[in-house]
Amino acid sequence: MIGRLHYKRDFNDLRLNGKTVKRGCLSVVFKPADNFSVGIRVAFAVGRSVGGAVVRNRIKRRLREAFSKMITNNKLVPKGDYLIRVFPAAKNKSFVCLENNLEKIIESLRKDND
């Protein structure tokens, strides 16, 4: 199950101690889990420049589904906190394109984390 980031202190910690990887229209900030963390927590940053509320929510649903799919397909997703930023170019991207970009980012984070 994917948790969500809620608190400002979590976002500040992610900003200060996280590693950022960009690929295409996505940018992911990742901070590995410490001994006290439960698992995977995700937050999405999709600004108004991407589109209206319908477009932004559609992109968030697609990314959440792609992330869940990676976990259920037993792809090694490092435990920790993720902030997924979406740039305006994502407005016209398909689910497959977003999924591929996210998978490549997670794969590079996993390699760096090993």
N, C-alpha and C positions, 0 to 999 in steps of 0.2 A: 504494500500500500504506500502511496505517495502522500507525505505530509505537506503542509504549507508553511511558509515563513510568514510570521505575523508581526513580530515585534521589531521596533526600531533598532534595538541593540543587536539583533541578529543581522539586520541589513548593514549596520555599521561594521560589525565584525567581518562580514562577508566582503565589504568594500576594502577594509584595511588588510585582511589576511588572505583574500581569495586570489585565485589565478584566473586570468581572462583569456579566452580563446575565441577568435572570430572566424566565421566561415560563411561566406555568402551574405545572406540577409539576417543572420543570427549572430549573437554574441553571448557567450555563457561565462558567468563568473562562478567559480567552484571553490569551495573550501571543504577539505576532507573532514569526515566526522572525527570527533575526539572520543575519549572513553565514555563520556556521559551521553552522547547523542544516540538517538534511537535508530535512525536509518536515513532515509532519503527525504529531504524537504525541498520543495520547489516554489519559486515565485516567478511571475511573468511581468515584464515591463513592456507594454505595447502602447506607445504614445498616440496622440490624436493625429500626428502626421501620417500614420499608417492608414487611417481611414476612419469611418464612422464607427459607432458602437457595434453594429452588426458585424462589420469586417474584423474589428479588434477581437470580439468574442469568438468569432469563427476561428481565427488564427490561434487563440489560446486553447480552444477545444482540440484543434488539430495537434498542437504541440503536446498537450497533456496526453492525448491518445497515443502519439508516437512514443512518448517517454514510457507510458504504461506498457506498450507493446514490446519495447526493448527489455523491460524487466520480466515480463511473462514469457518471452522467448529465450530466457536464460542468457541473455547477453550480459556480460559483466559490466554493471553500472556501479561505479564507486559510491560508497555510502558517504553522505555529506549534504551540504547545502548548495543549491543551485539558484542562480538568478539568470533567467533567460531573457535577453533583450532582443527586441524585434525592430528591424529597420523598415522604412517605407517600401523598399523593394519587395517585401514579403507579401504585399497586397495582392500581387498577381501570381504568386507561386502556388503550385498544386500541393496536395498533401504529401505526395511521394517526394517532391523536391525538399519540402521542409523536413520530412522524416530523414532523408539522406544526409542533409546538412547537420541535423542534430546527432545522428549516429556517428558521423565522422568526428564531430567535436567531442562526444563522449569517449570515443575510441582513443583520441589523442590525449584526453585527460587521464584515461585509465593507464595508458603507456607511461605518462609522466609521473603517475602516482605509484607505479610499481617499483 
